[in-house]
Amino acid sequence: MLIHIVKSGDTLWSIARRYGVSVSRIQSDNGIGPNQTLVVGQAIIITLPAVTHTVRSGDTISGIAASHGMTSLELIQNNPELIYNRTIRPGQQLAISFRGGKIRDISIKGYAYPHIQRQTLLRALPYLTYLAIFSYGFKESGQLIVPDDASLISSAYSFRAAPIMVMTGIDESGTFSTEHISNFLNDSQLQDTVLDNAITAMLDKGYLGLDVDFEYISPDDAKAYIEFLEKASSRLSASGLTLNVDLAPKTYAAQPGLLYEAHDYPAIGAIADTVLLMTYEWGYTYGPPMAVAPLNQVRQVVEYAVSEIPADKILMGVPNYGYDWTLPYEQGVSRAESLGNQTAVARAAAYGAEIMFDEAAQSPYYEYYRNGQRHIVWFEDVRSIQAKLALTDEYGLLGVGYWNIMRPFNQNWAYISAKYNVRKIV
């Protein structure tokens, strides 16, 4: 596997010829449309097979996989065209392994809403250990607010991804509510009712664990939050279910702010089976232009986390999106547009922008003009993903969690396939 940075004059054909790979594979691995122009500075992942198999008459996916000592799913991971069409034809070249070998085993979580497009979901599922379905809530009566999750659960199992129920503190209006969470954390009977209903639903539907995503908890409720998590962990464990807790991106224990204060890293780390560090949103909708997850900032969170929580319990959050800001930025006035990483590259092509790369943030960005107004876009590409995953390797983390998989990001999955063995627990 290597990364090619597009230079002036490069074409898909010239890049394919240089590395001895097909144009179609470059397009597939990078999510490049048939009529899409390459952008100067664009990062292109090139997956170079070490071993290939030429399909013969009578071959099957399972038979080919078995003959090479791999599972059918691993063969599909290496050849994403098989995700959508399991029909193989004589003469077809399939990648068995890639040059450079695998770095290590890794766990990968992807968060998704029920309205995710089917093709985007299928492209991600082979590379997921967990599919976290967003989200369940609860009413003041203890009745669950239930998403339309049946199709996602079924799809997860078809690719051996463990379906995980996400429980949030979102109220019936659809917003994270400090008051709603506080009422819950100070009402033991309400907690019991919600847990009863959640565990029943998990067992009935085939969920394998609960992901608690409580944000903006009042510092006055910090102790009650720990007590709830202890109760939840005990109840879930008795039913053979796991507990993950999502953590605000702290860099030290006493970090002030509503987002941080009730997230007690050592206490929560001792209770939960796994935790997710929400290491994104430095660049955000109403904030000044910057990388969504600058590596220098993410590193500080990881360094603090591993000082308080066993590394093999930690999933590091990775954003699957970027932002487009209109300049000049005005605090309290400006509102950035959220966009997918592949859309960001297509927009750069449409406006003739050159993609740059910030070494400190380890993130790509570019500027362009639209209707006479200057814009700046920060997003993720295979270089930033490589840097983030290298950070998890450096600290021996369990893996990563993507917020979220609602937008296509083929480069990411191609990189995962080439460099990691994805753990499957189903």
C-alpha positions, 0 to 999 in steps of 0.5 A: 500500500502506498499513497500518491499525491496528485501532481499537475498533469497526472491522470488516472491512466498515468497513475495506474500505469506507473504502479501497475494497477487498474484504473477501476481499482483506483477509482473504487478504492478512492471513491472517484466517479467516472467523470471526476477530475483529479485535484493537485495535492489530492491523496490517492491510495494505491493498494498493491496486491502481494498475492492474487488469484485468477478465477477459474471456471467452477471457482467459488468465493468460499473455495478460493478463500479456503484455498488461501487460508482465509475466510470469505469475509476477508476475501470480500474485504480485499475485493470490495466489488464482491460486497455488492455482487458475489458473482465471480467470472473466469479470468477475474483477478482477486487480491488475496493479500497486499504488499507490506503486510498487516500492522496488527489486529484492530477493533472498529466501531461505526455509528449509523442512523437508520436512514443511512443509504444502503450502499454506504452501509454495505461498503463499511460493514465488512470492516466493522467489529461493531455497528452502533445504531444511533440512537435510543432515548427514553421518556420520563415514563421510562418508555424507550424512544425506539429507532427503526433499527431492524434492517441495520441489525440484520445487515450487521449480522450478515457481515459479522459486525456486532450490533450495539444499541446507543442510548443517549440523553436526548430528550423528546425534542431531539436535543441533548438535555442536561435537565433530562439526564439529571432527572434520570440520574436522580431517579433510581426507579426510572433507571431500573425501568429504562434498563429493564426495557433496554435489556429486553429490547437488546435480547429480543432484537439481537443487540450485543451491547449498550453504548451510553452516550450521555453528554452535557451532564451537570457536574452536580450529577457526576457521582450519580452518573457513576452509580448509574453506570455501575448498575448498568454494567452489572445488569448488562453483564448478567444478561451477557451484554457489554457496556461502552461509554462515550467520553468527552475529549479531556486532556486532564482530570480537572478540565472545566466545562459542562462537556467534561466535568462529569466524565471521570476517566478512571472511574468510568474506565474501571466500570466499562468494558470499552470506552470511546474517546470523542476526539473530534469537533475541534473544528465545528459548525459555529467555530473558527476554521480548523481541522476537525480532529487535529492530530496534535490535539487528539494526541493530548487526549490519548496521552491523558486517557491511557494514563487513567484507562487500560489502552486495550479498552480504548477506542479513539474517535475518528470523524468521517466528515469535514467543514466548509467555512465562508471567510472571513469567519465571524464569531457568533455569525458564521456557520460552517457547512458539514460535508463528506470527505469524498464530497470535499475532494469533488468540490475542490475539483469543481472549483479548481482548488489545490489541496494542501496538507497541514503537518501539525494537524495532519489534515488536508485543507484547501481554499476556493472562491464561490460567488465572489466569496472566499471559502476554506475546507478542512476534511479527512483523507487517507493521509490523516487516517493513516496518521490517526491509526498510527497513533492508536498503534503507538499507544496500543489502543483497542481501535477506533470508532467512526462518527459516523459512517453515514457518508462514503469514505472508500479510502478509509476502508481500503486503508483498513483492508490493506493494513489491519486485521479487523476483529470480528466477535460475531 
